[in-house]
Amino acid sequence: METDNYQSYMIVFSKDNKRKTNFGKINNILKKLIYFEAIDTLNYYEQWKTFSLKHNYASEKYLNQEVENNRLGFLKGKLGCNLSHQLLLEHISNNYFTNLKNKNNKDNKNNKDNQQNDKWHLILEDDLFISDKYTPEEIDLFLKNLINKINIISPKTMYIQLCVYPQFQVNQNKTETIGSFEVNNQEFKIKKKLPQYGTCAYLINKVAIKYLTDAVRPWEKNIDFLYNSLDQPFNSVAIVNPFFQCGGSVDAKD
């Protein structure tokens, strides 16, 4: 979905028919969802391990401790998850200035607006669940209001957690509220993000993307733990909502 102030992507493991079908379903709800193929480390682990080390995406320390030793129950698929997000973020970063230039050429009067329009990116995983009882317009309105509110009350925020697992919702709701807004008479509270697992659905801005693709190399943690470690510099927030729910793993060992 490409709107005034965000663009949407979904990472899809197409070899899993259920996940591929889910992309179609979510695309019907959100519209204009950009497809990004997931990295298959389940079947081609050695190939992607070599690639990760050669191009500085993962360190030997990460591969040895987290993946190959299966420490804390993490499987080789975790490398694929990291790589999928890394390569998508890199793709967004590499294309940002090209897209901005093209937009500016169309209408030089809107240069400032174009810079703002490309600021936020909605990243989804292919086990995301969105009930079809919600309309595209309703979800779009929620996201637009959220982004507009963040830009006003917390302009230094670079990351917004959209999918909060049930295990974290009680404690997440107890954290500091930095702002709120209403959509169709329902109030949504924006909270300071607490450390949690899961990257099923999140909004991330171009500044954080550039930092993750340029400064944080190689990655030495699974992506959700990496994002947790950046909560303070990213001024991360979270918002409990009924729209974005994870239909896959329920915890780190699942």
Secondary structure as GFF3:
##gff-version 3
##sequence-region A 1 254
A	DSSP	beta_strand	6	12	.	.	.	ID=ss1
A	DSSP	alpha_helix	17	30	.	.	.	ID=ss2
A	DSSP	beta_strand	34	37	.	.	.	ID=ss3
A	DSSP	alpha_helix	45	54	.	.	.	ID=ss4
A	DSSP	alpha_helix	60	62	.	.	.	ID=ss5
A	DSSP	pi_helix	63	68	.	.	.	ID=ss6
A	DSSP	three_ten_helix	71	73	.	.	.	ID=ss7
A	DSSP	alpha_helix	77	106	.	.	.	ID=ss8
A	DSSP	three_ten_helix	108	110	.	.	.	ID=ss9
A	DSSP	alpha_helix	111	117	.	.	.	ID=ss10
A	DSSP	beta_strand	120	125	.	.	.	ID=ss11
A	DSSP	beta_strand	128	129	.	.	.	ID=ss12
A	DSSP	alpha_helix	136	153	.	.	.	ID=ss13
A	DSSP	beta_strand	159	161	.	.	.	ID=ss14
A	DSSP	alpha_helix	166	174	.	.	.	ID=ss15
A	DSSP	beta_strand	177	183	.	.	.	ID=ss16
A	DSSP	beta_strand	186	192	.	.	.	ID=ss17
A	DSSP	beta_strand	201	205	.	.	.	ID=ss18
A	DSSP	alpha_helix	206	210	.	.	.	ID=ss19
A	DSSP	pi_helix	211	215	.	.	.	ID=ss20
A	DSSP	alpha_helix	223	229	.	.	.	ID=ss21
A	DSSP	beta_strand	237	238	.	.	.	ID=ss22
A	DSSP	beta_strand	245	246	.	.	.	ID=ss23
###
